[in-house]
Amino acid sequence: MTHKELVKKAQAWLANNRRCTIILAELATTHNTETPDAIGFYASGGASILVECKASRADFLSDKNKIFRREQERGMGDHRYFLVPAKLVKPDELPDSWGLLELYDKQVRTAKEATYTAANKSAEVVMLVSVLRRLELSTAVFVRHEEI
């Protein structure tokens, strides 16, 4: 199973199992140090779910060295998951509050649910604005003042 295949599975899981309305994959921005493998957003409430895909045990183990893993308040995702091939990682090896998704053949199964962690909403907004800019949509808001 390749990293790219896992990312596609993560996108499908966010769309079908979590019903996210906006899903971004491997979107790098110049103002963020974190590039999520997949992140989904709900239309109401602004909640987000991050999925980090790890195709190898070495990749999983090295992930803990990232600054936004050591300092969780700097990371994206109100709920955070690792997606790995089945049996690659044990639930007790996960960072606090992280969930675990395992891929069995073609099916993603939840081995451990994530719990809420306050996300870096500023970084998430930077990512969403980057998407709007790439779509060439105007991000300016115009307020019309009428005299009374």
C-alpha positions in Angstrom: 0.0 0.0 0.0 1.5 3.3 -1.0 1.2 6.7 0.7 -0.8 8.0 -2.2 -3.3 5.1 -2.0 -3.7 5.7 1.7 -4.4 9.4 1.0 -7.2 8.5 -1.4 -8.7 6.2 1.2 -8.5 9.0 3.7 -10.4 11.3 1.4 -13.1 8.7 0.8 -13.4 8.1 4.6 -13.8 11.8 5.3 -16.5 12.1 2.6 -18.4 8.9 3.2 -18.0 8.1 6.9 -17.7 11.6 8.4 -19.7 13.5 5.8 -17.3 16.3 5.5 -18.3 19.0 2.9 -14.8 20.2 2.1 -11.9 17.8 1.8 -8.3 18.9 1.0 -5.4 16.5 0.4 -1.7 17.3 0.6 -2.3 21.0 0.1 0.9 23.0 0.9 0.7 26.7 1.7 3.5 29.2 2.1 2.3 30.3 5.6 1.8 26.9 7.2 4.5 24.5 8.4 1.9 21.6 8.4 0.7 20.0 5.2 -2.0 17.6 6.2 -2.3 14.4 4.1 -6.1 14.9 4.3 -8.3 17.3 6.2 -12.1 17.6 6.1 -14.3 20.4 7.3 -18.0 20.4 8.2 -20.3 23.1 6.8 -21.7 23.9 10.2 -19.6 24.8 13.2 -16.3 24.9 11.5 -15.2 21.5 12.9 -12.3 19.7 11.2 -10.9 16.2 11.0 -7.2 15.6 10.1 -6.0 12.3 8.7 -2.3 11.5 8.6 -1.4 8.6 6.4 1.6 6.4 7.2 2.6 3.5 4.9 5.5 2.4 7.0 6.3 2.1 10.7 9.4 4.3 10.3 7.2 7.1 8.9 4.8 6.7 11.8 7.7 6.8 14.3 9.3 9.9 12.7 6.0 11.8 12.8 6.4 12.5 16.5 9.3 14.8 15.8 7.3 17.4 14.0 6.8 20.6 15.9 3.0 20.6 15.5 2.9 17.0 17.0 5.1 17.9 20.0 3.0 21.1 20.6 -0.5 19.9 19.7 -2.0 23.4 19.9 0.0 24.2 16.8 -1.6 21.4 14.8 -4.7 21.3 12.6 -7.8 19.2 13.1 -10.2 19.2 16.0 -10.1 15.4 15.7 -6.9 13.7 14.5 -6.3 10.3 13.1 -3.5 8.1 11.7 -4.5 5.9 8.8 -2.2 2.9 8.4 -2.2 -0.6 6.9 -3.7 -3.1 9.3 -1.7 -4.0 12.4 1.2 -1.5 11.6 0.5 0.5 14.8 -1.0 -0.3 18.1 -3.6 2.1 19.6 -1.4 2.5 22.8 1.4 3.9 20.6 -0.7 6.9 19.5 -0.2 10.5 20.9 -2.9 11.6 23.4 -6.3 12.2 21.8 -5.4 10.7 18.4 -7.5 8.1 16.7 -6.4 5.1 14.6 -7.8 4.0 11.3 -6.6 0.7 9.8 -6.9 -0.4 6.2 -8.0 -4.0 5.7 -7.8 -4.8 2.0 -10.1 -2.0 0.7 -12.0 -1.2 3.9 -11.0 1.5 6.4 -11.9 0.5 10.0 -11.8 2.6 13.1 -9.5 0.9 15.7 -9.6 3.9 18.1 -11.8 7.0 18.0 -10.1 10.4 18.3 -11.1 12.8 21.0 -11.4 16.5 20.7 -8.2 18.6 20.6 -8.3 22.4 20.0 -7.1 22.9 16.5 -4.9 25.8 15.2 -7.8 27.5 13.5 -5.5 30.2 12.1 -3.6 27.6 10.1 -6.8 26.1 8.9 -8.1 29.5 7.7 -4.8 30.1 5.9 -5.3 26.8 4.1 -9.0 27.5 3.2 -8.1 31.0 1.9 -5.3 29.5 -0.2 -7.9 27.3 -1.8 -10.1 30.3 -2.6 -7.2 32.2 -4.0 -6.3 29.2 -6.3 -9.9 29.1 -7.5 -9.5 32.8 -8.4 -12.5 33.8 -6.3 -12.7 37.2 -4.7 -12.1 36.9 -0.9 -12.9 40.6 -0.3 -16.1 41.4 1.6 -17.9 44.6 0.6 -20.2 46.2 3.2 -22.8 48.6 1.8 -23.7 51.5 4.1 -27.0 53.1 3.6 -27.9 56.5 5.0 -30.9 56.4 7.4 
